[in-house]
């Protein structure tokens, strides 16, 4: 089993950057497609970005493409999300997730499955 812990959230102004980190425990992190989701209170959790188990392929939601960059280091059991040019609408709780579907938007996009493992979430707040 993999356990996930996010860090790096905080309060920033519009246009600034943040880097989220996700530390995974357990030996199975490297076999999963993993990603980042976010949720605003009262709304459904949405997929933001994902990366294949070998790091060769990444996907992004249209709302964050060209501003966010996902990366992973399997040797360190780490997942990252570099968030640049942040906007107030990026304000949400961000969750790290393992064992997800990482597809193009036309093929279903970034989705959780019944086997997805979640971190506890980290708050990102962007002021205007």
C-alpha positions in Angstrom: 0.0 0.0 0.0 1.1 3.5 -0.7 0.6 6.5 1.6 0.8 10.0 0.4 1.5 13.3 2.2 1.3 16.7 0.5 3.2 19.8 1.4 3.9 23.3 -0.1 0.5 24.9 -0.1 0.0 28.4 1.1 -1.3 31.9 0.4 0.1 33.8 -2.6 -0.9 36.7 -4.7 -2.0 36.4 -8.3 0.9 35.9 -10.7 3.1 34.3 -8.1 4.3 30.7 -8.0 4.1 27.7 -5.6 5.6 24.2 -5.7 3.6 21.4 -4.2 5.3 18.2 -3.1 3.9 14.8 -2.4 5.9 12.3 -0.4 5.0 8.6 -0.9 5.7 5.8 1.5 5.8 2.1 0.4 7.6 0.4 -2.4 4.8 0.5 -4.9 4.8 4.3 -5.8 6.8 3.7 -9.0 4.3 1.3 -10.5 1.4 3.8 -10.5 0.3 6.6 -12.7 -0.1 9.5 -10.3 -1.4 13.0 -10.3 -2.9 16.0 -8.7 -6.5 16.8 -8.1 -8.1 19.9 -6.6 -11.4 20.6 -4.9 -13.3 23.8 -4.0 -15.9 23.4 -1.2 -19.2 22.5 -2.7 -17.8 21.4 -6.0 -16.6 18.1 -7.3 -12.9 17.1 -7.2 -11.3 17.7 -10.5 -8.1 16.3 -12.1 -5.4 18.9 -12.6 -2.5 17.0 -13.9 -1.1 13.5 -14.2 2.1 11.6 -15.1 2.7 8.1 -16.3 4.6 5.7 -14.0 7.8 6.1 -16.0 7.5 9.9 -16.2 7.4 9.8 -20.0 3.9 11.3 -20.5 2.1 14.0 -18.7 -1.4 15.4 -19.1 -2.9 18.7 -17.9 -6.4 20.1 -17.5 -7.0 22.9 -20.1 -7.3 25.4 -17.2 -3.7 24.9 -16.1 -1.9 23.9 -19.2 1.2 26.1 -19.9 1.1 27.3 -16.3 1.6 24.1 -14.2 4.3 21.4 -14.6 4.1 18.0 -13.1 7.2 15.8 -12.4 8.1 12.8 -10.3 11.2 11.2 -8.9 10.6 7.5 -8.4 14.0 7.0 -6.7 12.9 9.4 -4.0 9.2 8.4 -4.0 8.3 12.1 -4.8 5.7 13.8 -6.9 5.8 17.6 -7.6 3.5 20.2 -9.1 5.1 23.5 -10.1 2.4 26.1 -10.3 3.3 29.4 -12.1 1.2 32.5 -13.0 -1.3 31.5 -10.3 -4.9 32.9 -10.6 -7.5 33.4 -7.9 -9.5 30.6 -9.6 -6.7 28.2 -8.8 -7.7 28.5 -5.1 -8.6 25.0 -3.8 -7.4 22.1 -1.7 -4.9 20.1 -3.8 -4.7 16.4 -3.4 -2.0 14.0 -4.5 -3.3 10.7 -5.9 -1.8 7.4 -6.9 -3.3 4.7 -9.1 -5.4 6.9 -11.4 -6.5 7.1 -15.0 -4.2 9.4 -16.9 -5.8 9.9 -20.3 -6.2 12.6 -22.9 -9.3 14.7 -22.5 -11.0 13.0 -25.5 -10.3 9.7 -23.8 -11.8 10.5 -20.5 -9.1 12.8 -19.0 -7.6 12.6 -15.5 -9.8 10.4 -13.3 -9.7 8.6 -10.0 -10.6 4.9 -9.9 -12.0 2.7 -7.1 -8.4 1.8 -6.3 -7.1 5.4 -6.1 -5.1 6.3 -3.0 -5.3 9.9 -1.7 -3.2 12.3 0.4 -4.9 14.5 3.0 -4.7 17.6 0.9 -3.0 21.0 1.1 -4.7 24.4 0.8 -3.7 26.8 -2.0 -5.1 30.3 -1.8 -4.5 32.9 -4.5 -5.5 36.4 -3.7 -6.3 39.0 -6.4 
